[in-house]
Amino acid sequence: MPVEGAIEWRKRAGKISNLEEEIAARPLPPTSVAIGHTRWATHGAPTDQNSHPHVAGRVAIVHNGIIENHDQLRAELGEVEFASETDSEVAAHLMLREVESGKGLVDAMRAVVAKLEGAFTLVAVDAQDPDRIVAARRNSPLVVGVGSNEYFLASDVAAFIAYTRDAIELGQDQIVELTRDGVNVTTFDGAPAETKSFHVDWDLEAAQKQGFDWYMRKEIFEQPKAVSDTLLGRLNDKGELQLDELRMSPELLRRVNKIVIVACGTAFYAGLVAKYAIEHWTRIPCEVELASEFRYRDPIIDPMTLVVTISQSGETADTLMAIRHAREQHAKVIAICNTNGATIPRESDAVIYTHAGPEIGVASTKGFTTQLVACYLLGLYLAQVRGMKYGDEIAALLAELERMPEAIQKMLDAKSTVYDLAEELVDATSVLFLGRHVGYPSALEGALKLKELAYIHAEGFAAGELKHGPIALISQDLPVFVVVPPKGRDQLRDKVISNIAEVRARGARTIVLAEADDEEARAVTDTLIELPKVSTLLQPMVAIIPLQLFACELATVKGHDVDQPRNLAKSVTVE
Ligand code: AGP
């Protein structure tokens, strides 16, 4: 049991405000060393006892990840009395046993991590060594903040950005020791570790709400800038596309004979859109896989396969494990990521960074549209190096991409139609989303936004699939969003308009996203959301905006916490 007075701690389940109240009621003594943690429950319910830190005698730890052999380690600790149901507490008792055997905190950490299986970021302090913090990471994020005469450890730079924007990346299986004299990083084996310093290119102001009610709403409205920032600097002085940070030779890219995109959630839907563009522009077969399925299906990949991972946070465990599997099969891996210094880009062969700035809202918005931009840029770059498109064709598509911020802004300016709709549909218990071609992943992403935020049944379908079952779901006044392709793609568009007529004939309330002059679409529409004229492959960039706004507003009207939806975390660092 904790030795009273050795470690001072306060912990509470639920919102941070609960802990603030506890500390106000029972203030902590002044200190120069502290550790803290917010938990996404994996083992044990979200209760006070299961919250972190976990204290064992003179030692306290906080832990992100899953210790997969915690049962076996609990058994090894036999006589120890556990205060929680968590896997994490095992690490606290293991640390105590090591320091009580005479090891310093660093050596104790080294001994403990050698016993652990699974994913972990562990941070530990020892009351009898009060000027030191030691941490270790495997398959879970950890970054060092380097301030003036102060140091920070965090899962994400956002935690210390108010104090310093200078940081150090930590690699896999590394131990970091912080003292007032500085930072020392070693490998789990004790050898000095290579580290890389970087400067965070956004500040706390960017991470604040700037007058919006939700970070998510702010981030929806930041998309014109996020898209234009992601497009910046992509042309060389000859007007050719350049992807500087890609660090992958054109010769290698010319040998690629298959592309596999792996991602989760919203990033996966961005990958589905990318498939249509990449295959059309490069004629390279492109598969899109859920990262959590990828390595278990024994995928056929080899050195000629290019694996593209998409991740806003760069720390998604499923995606990270997929990368490792791909690299074991000698495939080359390109990461599309929004977080400088994150694990996924560090473990990939090359990276294309999006420049959306910090995305705080759990529901991804500008992450999605900037992922689309990065995917389009990759597709055009592949087409360029493989000679599949002429320079003028690529320039024309890039010029259209440059006009996307303005097109997105138009959708944002027309928000009132969407907000009125959210008010009307506040009691909806089920909403369907339909689309064809790239409209299909747009429908899937629109449905995910609504699930995440409004906690209601929402489902995206390929419109052509309706007659194969889902049309049985159509009931009177059921809201059905439909994304209609541009008038330039008439065959595709005609079929979608027929689908709208089919659901409307069965009583659905049709909310149609279509070009303003699309009279056929208008004729089968109860509520029209006008889309600007963009080419088919780029249409998700504008079609997704009203779907994001709708989900955000409906959740707001329902009184939900839009930034921190129930049961969800911003970065899912456990498998
Ligand atoms: C999106 O709104 C969700 N928060 C979730 O699906 C997310 O896209 C997914 O967990 C992947 O996250 P990543 O992009 O950080 O890897």
Residues whose N, C-alpha, C, O or C-beta is under 5 A from the ligand:
A	BS01	AGP	C264 G265 T266 A267 I310 S311 Q312 S313 G314 T316 V362 A363 S364 A569 K570 V572
